[in-house]
């Protein structure tokens, strides 16, 4: 089943011989990084093995939220909420962004109390986020039939269109002089004197002094061939897109049984609000020790599965030389099959909560591979052992909304500018320097 239609971005025909920075990966993180670097006057090449935004960056829910973020991500997401309203003018393109509000429904009194405690993390920010009683939430959400204790509602949260956003940002980077190279896999980096001096792509070499790896679900494999151990696994989330429907909620809603948000075209994006599929693959054993705490904390939300994906990934080489085709050239777009079971259950739960969705017609189904780290927060960091090499990956299902600010932080690290937020929580070395990997469940 094909993935969602993504606004096409036509790659440059010519490969530049030399740039200041090569960004690997054309999702929203890579595109945002390229735009920030180009805005600072650097010569940039954005290299994507497939098409811009064709993987998880176009397959996510489209939420732009600070609500229920991991506390370590809140400062960066606060910056993202300031950046998103500027992007249409800055890029000269429609990203479908609107501040429509997001609500997290509380099924029990304990849920209500947990969400209320989370609000303490926003006390230093001037964002409108508050607890609503069941009566108040019902008044805000006409047509709802949910039996709940209340909801955590944040009016400054919103939505954007994933199929438009990464392409718009990439094109804006090109407007500023960046090279956009599609179907141009980077096989690896080259070094001289221990420092980055270029990359080798399937179309030839590009000289550069700095490289940013923003490869999403592929980052761990790329890093491994570079001699780095980046613990990262894939989680599959399945999504439904409906045809336009009148009478549904304007704000996005999360509950344990479903998540829903209105789309720019009047349809809705629907997914299971709680459960995701985790295929057992060779990396599951390679990084088992790293992920055991996360498995213990989130086991109710994870559906472990052993099947054909194990053998598919077992056939992918872990090492390759730069003069031979890389695995990225044999799999241009990671397009997993959606789980109809989870999708249909989410839609059934939504119809119970909002009878208007009995009239909803399914327009499309798809799935995406989420790049997850052991502590469910990203790596946005220089790599000390390889001067000039940076990684921005592992956003653990939180990358779309935070993407523009993550790109800004990555660019700050590359240029040496004062970082937009403290990057310490996102350092790569936390997986190897003896730091305790903290799992903050529920975000």
PAGUDO-216398 format. One record per residue (C-alpha): residue number from 1; x, y, z. Coordinates in Angstrom, 2 decimals, always signed. Layout:
+------+---------+---------+---------+
: resi :       x :       y :       z :
+------+---------+---------+---------+
:  NUM :       X :       Y :       Z :
...
+------+---------+---------+---------+
# end
This chain:
+------+---------+---------+---------+
: resi :       x :       y :       z :
+------+---------+---------+---------+
:    1 :   +0.00 :   +0.00 :   +0.00 :
:    2 :   +1.58 :   +3.32 :   -1.06 :
:    3 :   +2.37 :   +5.93 :   +1.54 :
:    4 :   +0.77 :   +9.37 :   +1.67 :
:    5 :   +1.08 :  +11.74 :   -1.27 :
:    6 :   +3.93 :  +14.15 :   -0.57 :
:    7 :   +4.42 :  +17.49 :   -2.31 :
:    8 :   +7.17 :  +16.64 :   -4.82 :
:    9 :  +10.61 :  +18.21 :   -4.55 :
:   10 :  +12.75 :  +17.81 :   -7.66 :
:   11 :  +16.39 :  +17.26 :   -6.82 :
:   12 :  +19.26 :  +19.17 :   -8.38 :
:   13 :  +20.83 :  +17.51 :  -11.40 :
:   14 :  +24.41 :  +18.50 :  -10.61 :
:   15 :  +26.39 :  +17.37 :   -7.58 :
:   16 :  +28.36 :  +20.21 :   -5.96 :
:   17 :  +32.06 :  +19.56 :   -5.64 :
:   18 :  +32.43 :  +21.39 :   -2.33 :
:   19 :  +30.15 :  +22.83 :   +0.34 :
:   20 :  +30.52 :  +23.84 :   +3.96 :
:   21 :  +28.04 :  +21.30 :   +5.38 :
:   22 :  +26.39 :  +18.14 :   +4.08 :
:   23 :  +23.10 :  +17.22 :   +5.75 :
:   24 :  +22.16 :  +13.55 :   +5.38 :
:   25 :  +18.41 :  +12.91 :   +5.38 :
:   26 :  +15.59 :  +14.88 :   +3.81 :
:   27 :  +12.97 :  +14.62 :   +6.54 :
:   28 :  +11.79 :  +17.58 :   +8.58 :
:   29 :  +14.88 :  +17.48 :  +10.84 :
:   30 :  +17.34 :  +17.47 :   +7.94 :
:   31 :  +15.39 :  +20.05 :   +5.96 :
:   32 :  +15.10 :  +22.35 :   +8.99 :
:   33 :  +18.82 :  +22.03 :   +9.67 :
:   34 :  +19.62 :  +22.85 :   +6.05 :
:   35 :  +17.38 :  +25.92 :   +6.14 :
:   36 :  +18.95 :  +27.23 :   +9.33 :
:   37 :  +22.47 :  +26.72 :   +7.99 :
:   38 :  +21.63 :  +28.34 :   +4.66 :
:   39 :  +20.07 :  +31.28 :   +6.49 :
:   40 :  +23.44 :  +31.79 :   +8.18 :
:   41 :  +25.16 :  +32.00 :   +4.82 :
:   42 :  +26.73 :  +28.55 :   +4.73 :
:   43 :  +26.95 :  +26.47 :   +1.57 :
:   44 :  +24.80 :  +23.40 :   +2.20 :
:   45 :  +24.00 :  +20.15 :   +0.42 :
:   46 :  +20.93 :  +18.24 :   +1.63 :
:   47 :  +21.24 :  +14.61 :   +0.51 :
:   48 :  +18.26 :  +12.25 :   +0.56 :
:   49 :  +18.34 :   +8.63 :   -0.60 :
:   50 :  +14.71 :   +8.82 :   -1.75 :
:   51 :  +12.36 :  +11.79 :   -1.86 :
:   52 :  +12.10 :  +14.74 :   +0.52 :
:   53 :   +9.85 :  +13.84 :   +3.44 :
:   54 :   +8.83 :  +10.45 :   +2.06 :
:   55 :   +9.34 :   +8.47 :   +5.26 :
:   56 :   +8.16 :   +9.25 :   +8.81 :
:   57 :   +8.18 :  +13.01 :   +8.25 :
:   58 :   +5.10 :  +12.63 :   +6.02 :
:   59 :   +3.54 :   +9.70 :   +7.91 :
:   60 :   +3.14 :  +11.13 :  +11.42 :
:   61 :   +0.02 :  +12.57 :  +13.02 :
:   62 :   +0.85 :  +16.19 :  +12.17 :
:   63 :   +0.68 :  +17.38 :  +15.78 :
:   64 :   +2.61 :  +20.44 :  +16.94 :
:   65 :   +2.43 :  +20.07 :  +20.70 :
:   66 :   +4.11 :  +20.92 :  +23.93 :
:   67 :   +1.40 :  +19.09 :  +25.89 :
:   68 :   +2.65 :  +15.97 :  +27.68 :
:   69 :   +6.17 :  +16.38 :  +26.33 :
:   70 :   +9.04 :  +14.76 :  +28.13 :
:   71 :  +10.21 :  +17.55 :  +30.47 :
:   72 :  +13.67 :  +17.45 :  +28.89 :
:   73 :  +12.15 :  +18.40 :  +25.53 :
:   74 :   +9.99 :  +21.25 :  +26.79 :
:   75 :  +12.55 :  +24.09 :  +26.34 :
:   76 :  +13.18 :  +23.02 :  +22.74 :
:   77 :   +9.49 :  +22.56 :  +22.01 :
:   78 :   +8.76 :  +25.99 :  +23.45 :
:   79 :  +11.11 :  +27.39 :  +20.81 :
:   80 :   +9.36 :  +25.31 :  +18.15 :
:   81 :   +6.02 :  +26.86 :  +19.11 :
:   82 :   +7.58 :  +30.25 :  +18.45 :
:   83 :   +9.04 :  +29.18 :  +15.10 :
:   84 :   +6.04 :  +27.41 :  +13.54 :
:   85 :   +3.88 :  +30.57 :  +13.14 :
:   86 :   +6.73 :  +32.20 :  +11.17 :
:   87 :   +7.33 :  +29.39 :   +8.70 :
:   88 :   +4.70 :  +30.22 :   +6.09 :
:   89 :   +6.15 :  +33.70 :   +5.59 :
:   90 :   +9.72 :  +32.51 :   +5.98 :
:   91 :   +9.40 :  +29.73 :   +3.42 :
:   92 :   +6.87 :  +31.45 :   +1.17 :
:   93 :   +4.81 :  +28.24 :   +1.20 :
:   94 :   +1.77 :  +26.72 :   +2.84 :
:   95 :   +2.56 :  +24.18 :   +5.57 :
:   96 :   -1.04 :  +23.89 :   +6.76 :
:   97 :   -0.10 :  +25.16 :  +10.20 :
:   98 :   -2.77 :  +26.37 :  +12.60 :
:   99 :   -3.05 :  +26.75 :  +16.37 :
:  100 :   -6.14 :  +24.64 :  +16.86 :
:  101 :   -5.43 :  +23.35 :  +20.37 :
:  102 :   -4.75 :  +19.82 :  +21.60 :
:  103 :   -6.51 :  +17.96 :  +24.39 :
:  104 :   -5.39 :  +14.88 :  +26.32 :
:  105 :   -8.47 :  +13.12 :  +27.70 :
:  106 :   -8.30 :  +11.77 :  +31.25 :
:  107 :  -10.25 :   +8.53 :  +31.60 :
:  108 :   -9.72 :   +8.19 :  +35.35 :
:  109 :   -9.12 :  +10.38 :  +38.37 :
:  110 :   -5.52 :   +9.16 :  +38.45 :
:  111 :   -5.05 :  +10.24 :  +34.83 :
:  112 :   -6.42 :  +13.67 :  +35.72 :
:  113 :   -4.04 :  +13.98 :  +38.67 :
:  114 :   -1.06 :  +12.81 :  +36.55 :
:  115 :   -1.83 :  +15.37 :  +33.85 :
:  116 :   -2.31 :  +18.07 :  +36.46 :
:  117 :   +1.14 :  +17.31 :  +37.89 :
:  118 :   +2.64 :  +17.53 :  +34.42 :
:  119 :   +1.41 :  +21.13 :  +34.17 :
:  120 :   +4.05 :  +22.08 :  +36.73 :
:  121 :   +6.64 :  +21.72 :  +33.96 :
:  122 :   +5.08 :  +24.71 :  +32.15 :
:  123 :   +5.04 :  +27.06 :  +35.14 :
:  124 :   +7.99 :  +29.07 :  +33.74 :
:  125 :   +6.34 :  +29.49 :  +30.32 :
:  126 :   +3.57 :  +31.85 :  +29.23 :
:  127 :   +1.51 :  +29.19 :  +27.46 :
:  128 :   -2.21 :  +28.70 :  +27.91 :
:  129 :   -2.42 :  +25.13 :  +29.17 :
:  130 :   -4.93 :  +24.04 :  +31.79 :
:  131 :   -7.04 :  +21.25 :  +33.19 :
:  132 :  -10.68 :  +21.16 :  +32.11 :
:  133 :  -13.42 :  +19.40 :  +34.01 :
:  134 :  -15.55 :  +16.86 :  +32.16 :
:  135 :  -18.29 :  +19.49 :  +31.86 :
:  136 :  -15.91 :  +22.13 :  +30.52 :
:  137 :  -14.42 :  +19.72 :  +28.01 :
:  138 :  -17.87 :  +18.62 :  +26.84 :
:  139 :  -18.81 :  +22.24 :  +26.25 :
:  140 :  -15.62 :  +22.77 :  +24.21 :
:  141 :  -16.17 :  +19.58 :  +22.21 :
:  142 :  -19.72 :  +19.40 :  +20.80 :
:  143 :  -20.96 :  +15.97 :  +19.80 :
:  144 :  -18.64 :  +14.08 :  +22.13 :
:  145 :  -19.92 :  +11.02 :  +24.01 :
:  146 :  -16.86 :  +10.20 :  +26.12 :
:  147 :  -17.19 :   +9.32 :  +29.78 :
:  148 :  -14.09 :  +10.99 :  +31.21 :
:  149 :  -12.86 :  +12.83 :  +34.30 :
:  150 :  -11.65 :  +15.81 :  +32.29 :
:  151 :   -8.82 :  +16.80 :  +29.99 :
:  152 :   -5.54 :  +18.65 :  +29.77 :
:  153 :   -6.02 :  +21.30 :  +27.09 :
:  154 :   -3.37 :  +23.55 :  +25.53 :
:  155 :   -4.66 :  +26.23 :  +23.20 :
:  156 :   -1.25 :  +27.14 :  +21.73 :
:  157 :   -0.72 :  +23.61 :  +20.45 :
:  158 :   -1.75 :  +22.95 :  +16.90 :
:  159 :   -1.28 :  +21.03 :  +13.73 :
:  160 :   +0.44 :  +21.19 :  +10.36 :
:  161 :   +0.41 :  +19.02 :   +7.26 :
:  162 :   +3.29 :  +16.51 :   +7.23 :
:  163 :   +3.00 :  +15.96 :   +3.48 :
:  164 :   +3.71 :  +19.66 :   +2.89 :
:  165 :   +6.08 :  +20.68 :   +5.66 :
:  166 :   +9.43 :  +19.03 :   +4.93 :
:  167 :   +9.14 :  +19.84 :   +1.19 :
:  168 :   +8.31 :  +23.50 :   +1.95 :
:  169 :  +11.27 :  +23.84 :   +4.31 :
:  170 :  +13.64 :  +22.10 :   +1.87 :
:  171 :  +12.55 :  +24.35 :   -1.00 :
:  172 :  +13.08 :  +27.39 :   +1.22 :
:  173 :  +16.62 :  +26.17 :   +1.90 :
:  174 :  +17.15 :  +25.89 :   -1.86 :
:  175 :  +15.83 :  +29.46 :   -2.28 :
:  176 :  +18.74 :  +30.48 :   -0.05 :
:  177 :  +21.33 :  +28.60 :   -2.11 :
:  178 :  +21.26 :  +25.08 :   -0.64 :
:  179 :  +21.69 :  +22.12 :   -2.99 :
:  180 :  +18.79 :  +19.65 :   -2.71 :
:  181 :  +19.85 :  +16.20 :   -3.88 :
:  182 :  +17.17 :  +13.51 :   -4.04 :
:  183 :  +17.77 :   +9.84 :   -4.86 :
:  184 :  +21.31 :  +10.55 :   -3.75 :
:  185 :  +22.29 :   +8.24 :   -0.92 :
:  186 :  +25.34 :   +9.09 :   +1.14 :
:  187 :  +27.45 :   +5.95 :   +1.53 :
:  188 :  +29.68 :   +7.35 :   +4.24 :
:  189 :  +31.91 :  +10.14 :   +5.45 :
:  190 :  +35.57 :  +10.70 :   +4.65 :
:  191 :  +38.12 :  +11.97 :   +7.13 :
:  192 :  +41.61 :  +13.45 :   +7.00 :
:  193 :  +43.68 :  +13.75 :  +10.14 :
:  194 :  +40.71 :  +12.37 :  +12.06 :
:  195 :  +38.41 :  +15.20 :  +10.95 :
:  196 :  +35.57 :  +15.21 :   +8.44 :
:  197 :  +36.71 :  +16.20 :   +4.97 :
:  198 :  +33.82 :  +15.05 :   +2.81 :
:  199 :  +31.20 :  +12.47 :   +1.99 :
:  200 :  +30.88 :   +9.82 :   -0.68 :
:  201 :  +27.47 :   +9.64 :   -2.33 :
:  202 :  +26.23 :   +7.20 :   -4.91 :
:  203 :  +26.76 :  +10.00 :   -7.47 :
:  204 :  +30.24 :  +10.97 :   -6.38 :
:  205 :  +32.15 :  +12.84 :   -3.69 :
:  206 :  +31.32 :  +16.14 :   -2.02 :
:  207 :  +34.07 :  +17.89 :   -0.09 :
:  208 :  +32.98 :  +19.50 :   +3.17 :
:  209 :  +34.22 :  +20.18 :   +6.68 :
:  210 :  +31.03 :  +19.25 :   +8.55 :
:  211 :  +28.32 :  +16.61 :   +8.22 :
:  212 :  +24.96 :  +16.33 :  +10.01 :
:  213 :  +23.37 :  +12.88 :  +10.10 :
:  214 :  +19.56 :  +13.30 :  +10.24 :
:  215 :  +18.67 :   +9.92 :   +8.79 :
:  216 :  +15.74 :   +9.00 :  +11.01 :
:  217 :  +15.23 :   +5.25 :  +11.22 :
:  218 :  +18.37 :   +4.68 :   +9.13 :
:  219 :  +20.74 :   +6.64 :  +11.36 :
:  220 :  +21.87 :   +3.73 :  +13.52 :
:  221 :  +22.92 :   +1.70 :  +10.48 :
:  222 :  +24.82 :   +4.63 :   +8.97 :
:  223 :  +26.54 :   +5.33 :  +12.29 :
:  224 :  +27.53 :   +1.67 :  +12.65 :
:  225 :  +29.40 :   +1.74 :   +9.35 :
:  226 :  +31.20 :   +4.83 :  +10.66 :
:  227 :  +32.33 :   +2.92 :  +13.75 :
:  228 :  +29.78 :   +4.43 :  +16.15 :
:  229 :  +27.31 :   +2.65 :  +18.39 :
:  230 :  +23.98 :   +4.49 :  +18.25 :
:  231 :  +21.25 :   +2.55 :  +20.12 :
:  232 :  +18.10 :   +3.08 :  +18.16 :
:  233 :  +15.15 :   +0.87 :  +17.17 :
:  234 :  +12.08 :   +1.23 :  +14.95 :
:  235 :   +8.48 :   +1.35 :  +16.15 :
:  236 :   +5.60 :   +1.14 :  +13.70 :
:  237 :   +2.56 :   +3.37 :  +13.96 :
:  238 :   -0.41 :   +3.00 :  +11.58 :
:  239 :   -2.56 :   +5.91 :  +10.41 :
:  240 :   -5.90 :   +6.42 :   +8.66 :
:  241 :   -6.80 :   +9.44 :   +6.57 :
:  242 :  -10.50 :  +10.11 :   +6.04 :
:  243 :  -12.32 :  +12.03 :   +3.37 :
:  244 :  -13.66 :  +15.47 :   +4.39 :
:  245 :  -16.23 :  +15.25 :   +7.17 :
:  246 :  -18.46 :  +17.93 :   +8.70 :
:  247 :  -19.14 :  +18.11 :  +12.42 :
:  248 :  -15.95 :  +16.64 :  +13.88 :
:  249 :  -13.78 :  +18.31 :  +16.54 :
:  250 :  -11.63 :  +21.30 :  +15.59 :
:  251 :   -8.96 :  +20.58 :  +18.20 :
:  252 :   -6.87 :  +17.41 :  +18.23 :
:  253 :   -7.66 :  +14.82 :  +20.89 :
:  254 :   -5.61 :  +12.03 :  +22.41 :
:  255 :   -7.18 :   +9.22 :  +24.40 :
:  256 :   -6.02 :   +5.71 :  +25.13 :
:  257 :   -8.38 :   +4.35 :  +22.47 :
:  258 :   -7.69 :   +6.77 :  +19.63 :
:  259 :   -6.02 :   +9.95 :  +18.52 :
:  260 :   -7.63 :  +12.30 :  +16.03 :
:  261 :   -6.85 :  +15.62 :  +14.42 :
:  262 :   -8.54 :  +17.62 :  +11.71 :
:  263 :   -6.71 :  +18.01 :   +8.42 :
:  264 :   -6.45 :  +21.09 :   +6.25 :
:  265 :   -8.64 :  +19.40 :   +3.61 :
:  266 :  -11.47 :  +18.84 :   +6.11 :
:  267 :  -10.72 :  +15.16 :   +6.62 :
:  268 :   -9.16 :  +13.65 :   +9.73 :
:  269 :   -6.00 :  +11.79 :  +10.65 :
:  270 :   -6.79 :   +8.90 :  +13.01 :
:  271 :   -4.51 :   +6.45 :  +14.81 :
:  272 :   -4.35 :   +4.31 :  +17.91 :
:  273 :   -3.55 :   +6.68 :  +20.73 :
:  274 :   -1.60 :   +4.17 :  +22.77 :
:  275 :   -0.32 :   +1.02 :  +21.05 :
:  276 :   +2.49 :   +0.58 :  +18.55 :
:  277 :   +4.04 :   -2.46 :  +16.90 :
:  278 :   +7.68 :   -3.34 :  +17.53 :
:  279 :   +9.16 :   -5.87 :  +15.14 :
:  280 :  +11.84 :   -8.04 :  +16.69 :
:  281 :  +14.90 :   -7.65 :  +14.46 :
:  282 :  +18.65 :   -8.23 :  +14.87 :
:  283 :  +19.04 :   -4.75 :  +16.36 :
:  284 :  +16.58 :   -5.77 :  +19.09 :
:  285 :  +19.26 :   -8.13 :  +20.41 :
:  286 :  +22.14 :   -5.78 :  +19.62 :
:  287 :  +20.59 :   -3.04 :  +21.78 :
:  288 :  +18.60 :   -5.21 :  +24.19 :
:  289 :  +20.42 :   -4.05 :  +27.30 :
:  290 :  +19.90 :   -0.38 :  +26.36 :
:  291 :  +16.16 :   -0.81 :  +25.82 :
:  292 :  +15.23 :   -3.11 :  +28.71 :
:  293 :  +14.31 :   -0.20 :  +31.05 :
:  294 :  +12.09 :   +1.30 :  +28.36 :
:  295 :  +10.44 :   -2.04 :  +27.72 :
:  296 :   +9.69 :   -2.38 :  +31.42 :
:  297 :   +8.19 :   +1.11 :  +31.58 :
:  298 :   +6.15 :   +0.99 :  +28.38 :
:  299 :   +5.37 :   -2.70 :  +27.84 :
:  300 :   +1.60 :   -2.14 :  +27.84 :
:  301 :   +1.90 :   +0.18 :  +24.84 :
:  302 :   +4.22 :   -2.06 :  +22.79 :
:  303 :   +3.13 :   -5.02 :  +20.69 :
:  304 :   +6.23 :   -7.16 :  +20.13 :
:  305 :   +6.13 :   -9.19 :  +16.94 :
:  306 :   +8.45 :  -11.70 :  +15.30 :
:  307 :   +8.07 :  -12.14 :  +11.57 :
:  308 :   +9.49 :  -11.46 :   +8.15 :
:  309 :  +11.01 :   -8.14 :   +9.12 :
:  310 :  +13.63 :   -9.99 :  +11.18 :
:  311 :  +14.93 :  -11.77 :   +8.10 :
:  312 :  +14.68 :   -8.66 :   +5.93 :
:  313 :  +16.94 :   -6.74 :   +8.28 :
:  314 :  +19.24 :   -9.71 :   +8.88 :
:  315 :  +20.13 :   -9.56 :   +5.18 :
:  316 :  +21.19 :   -5.90 :   +5.40 :
:  317 :  +24.98 :   -5.63 :   +5.71 :
:  318 :  +26.38 :   -3.85 :   +8.75 :
:  319 :  +29.56 :   -2.77 :   +6.98 :
:  320 :  +30.31 :   -1.70 :   +3.43 :
:  321 :  +33.08 :   +0.14 :   +1.65 :
:  322 :  +32.47 :   +3.55 :   +0.14 :
:  323 :  +33.17 :   +2.34 :   -3.38 :
:  324 :  +30.26 :   -0.11 :   -3.34 :
:  325 :  +26.49 :   +0.33 :   -3.21 :
:  326 :  +25.18 :   +0.92 :   +0.30 :
:  327 :  +21.97 :   -0.51 :   +1.81 :
:  328 :  +20.37 :   +2.91 :   +1.36 :
:  329 :  +20.46 :   +2.48 :   -2.40 :
:  330 :  +18.39 :   -0.70 :   -2.22 :
:  331 :  +15.61 :   +0.73 :   -0.04 :
:  332 :  +14.75 :   +4.25 :   -1.10 :
:  333 :  +11.61 :   +4.58 :   +1.02 :
:  334 :  +10.80 :   +2.68 :   +4.20 :
:  335 :   +7.12 :   +1.89 :   +3.62 :
:  336 :   +5.86 :   -0.60 :   +6.22 :
:  337 :   +2.45 :   -2.20 :   +5.89 :
:  338 :   -0.13 :   -0.68 :   +8.25 :
:  339 :   -1.92 :   -2.69 :  +10.89 :
:  340 :   -5.57 :   -2.77 :   +9.82 :
:  341 :   -6.43 :   -4.27 :  +13.20 :
:  342 :   -5.10 :   -1.28 :  +15.17 :
:  343 :   -6.48 :   +1.20 :  +12.66 :
:  344 :   -9.98 :   -0.29 :  +12.66 :
:  345 :  -10.03 :   -0.48 :  +16.44 :
:  346 :   -9.02 :   +3.17 :  +16.70 :
:  347 :  -11.75 :   +4.18 :  +14.26 :
:  348 :  -14.33 :   +2.09 :  +16.16 :
:  349 :  -13.32 :   +3.76 :  +19.44 :
:  350 :  -13.52 :   +7.18 :  +17.80 :
:  351 :  -17.01 :   +6.43 :  +16.49 :
:  352 :  -18.16 :   +5.56 :  +20.00 :
:  353 :  -16.77 :   +8.85 :  +21.28 :
:  354 :  -18.01 :  +10.91 :  +18.31 :
:  355 :  -20.99 :   +9.37 :  +16.50 :
:  356 :  -20.48 :  +11.80 :  +13.60 :
:  357 :  -17.55 :   +9.59 :  +12.53 :
:  358 :  -20.01 :   +6.82 :  +11.62 :
:  359 :  -20.20 :   +8.74 :   +8.35 :
:  360 :  -16.42 :   +8.92 :   +7.94 :
:  361 :  -15.04 :   +7.33 :   +4.78 :
:  362 :  -11.49 :   +6.00 :   +4.75 :
:  363 :   -9.45 :   +7.66 :   +2.02 :
:  364 :   -6.08 :   +6.07 :   +2.75 :
:  365 :   -4.13 :   +3.90 :   +5.16 :
:  366 :   -0.40 :   +3.95 :   +5.79 :
:  367 :   +2.27 :   +3.24 :   +8.40 :
:  368 :   +5.58 :   +4.78 :   +9.34 :
:  369 :   +8.75 :   +3.69 :  +11.12 :
:  370 :   +9.48 :   +5.83 :  +14.18 :
:  371 :  +13.14 :   +6.14 :  +15.22 :
:  372 :  +13.29 :   +5.50 :  +18.97 :
:  373 :  +16.11 :   +5.88 :  +21.50 :
:  374 :  +16.34 :   +4.08 :  +24.87 :
:  375 :  +15.20 :   +7.18 :  +26.80 :
:  376 :  +12.77 :   +8.39 :  +24.10 :
:  377 :  +14.47 :  +11.75 :  +23.59 :
:  378 :  +16.62 :  +12.63 :  +20.59 :
:  379 :  +20.31 :  +12.81 :  +19.95 :
:  380 :  +21.27 :  +16.33 :  +18.80 :
:  381 :  +24.97 :  +16.37 :  +19.32 :
:  382 :  +28.51 :  +16.68 :  +17.99 :
:  383 :  +30.47 :  +13.44 :  +17.86 :
:  384 :  +33.63 :  +14.06 :  +19.86 :
:  385 :  +35.57 :  +11.21 :  +18.27 :
:  386 :  +34.98 :  +12.54 :  +14.75 :
:  387 :  +35.39 :  +16.34 :  +14.70 :
:  388 :  +33.01 :  +17.85 :  +12.18 :
:  389 :  +30.40 :  +15.07 :  +12.50 :
:  390 :  +27.02 :  +15.74 :  +14.14 :
:  391 :  +23.92 :  +13.61 :  +14.70 :
:  392 :  +20.28 :  +14.73 :  +14.91 :
:  393 :  +18.07 :  +11.66 :  +15.17 :
:  394 :  +16.03 :   +9.42 :  +17.48 :
:  395 :  +13.06 :  +11.73 :  +17.97 :
:  396 :  +10.92 :   +8.83 :  +19.19 :
:  397 :   +7.67 :   +9.93 :  +17.61 :
:  398 :   +8.06 :  +13.55 :  +18.75 :
:  399 :  +10.04 :  +14.87 :  +15.80 :
:  400 :   +7.52 :  +16.58 :  +13.55 :
:  401 :   +6.37 :  +19.29 :  +15.93 :
:  402 :   +9.79 :  +19.90 :  +17.42 :
:  403 :  +11.55 :  +19.66 :  +14.04 :
:  404 :  +12.08 :  +23.36 :  +13.22 :
:  405 :  +13.65 :  +24.02 :  +16.63 :
:  406 :  +15.72 :  +20.83 :  +16.45 :
:  407 :  +17.09 :  +22.01 :  +13.12 :
:  408 :  +17.97 :  +25.33 :  +14.70 :
:  409 :  +19.78 :  +23.61 :  +17.59 :
:  410 :  +21.70 :  +21.33 :  +15.21 :
:  411 :  +22.72 :  +24.35 :  +13.14 :
:  412 :  +23.83 :  +26.20 :  +16.27 :
:  413 :  +26.10 :  +23.30 :  +17.20 :
:  414 :  +27.59 :  +23.19 :  +13.71 :
:  415 :  +28.31 :  +26.91 :  +13.55 :
:  416 :  +29.36 :  +27.39 :  +17.15 :
:  417 :  +26.61 :  +29.95 :  +17.74 :
:  418 :  +25.10 :  +30.10 :  +21.23 :
:  419 :  +22.61 :  +27.20 :  +21.24 :
:  420 :  +18.92 :  +28.01 :  +21.26 :
:  421 :  +18.54 :  +25.74 :  +24.34 :
:  422 :  +20.92 :  +23.75 :  +26.50 :
:  423 :  +21.86 :  +20.71 :  +24.37 :
:  424 :  +23.16 :  +18.64 :  +27.29 :
:  425 :  +20.12 :  +16.30 :  +27.57 :
:  426 :  +20.54 :  +15.37 :  +23.91 :
:  427 :  +24.26 :  +14.57 :  +23.94 :
:  428 :  +25.35 :  +11.41 :  +22.13 :
:  429 :  +27.79 :  +10.52 :  +24.91 :
:  430 :  +24.97 :   +9.79 :  +27.39 :
:  431 :  +24.85 :   +6.26 :  +26.01 :
:  432 :  +28.52 :   +5.59 :  +26.76 :
:  433 :  +29.74 :   +7.89 :  +29.55 :
:  434 :  +28.15 :   +5.99 :  +32.41 :
:  435 :  +25.13 :   +8.28 :  +32.68 :
:  436 :  +21.97 :   +6.68 :  +33.95 :
:  437 :  +19.47 :   +6.52 :  +31.14 :
:  438 :  +16.31 :   +7.99 :  +32.61 :
:  439 :  +12.96 :   +6.71 :  +31.40 :
:  440 :  +10.14 :   +9.16 :  +32.02 :
:  441 :   +7.09 :   +7.06 :  +31.23 :
:  442 :   +4.04 :   +8.40 :  +29.46 :
:  443 :   +5.47 :  +10.99 :  +27.08 :
+------+---------+---------+---------+
# end
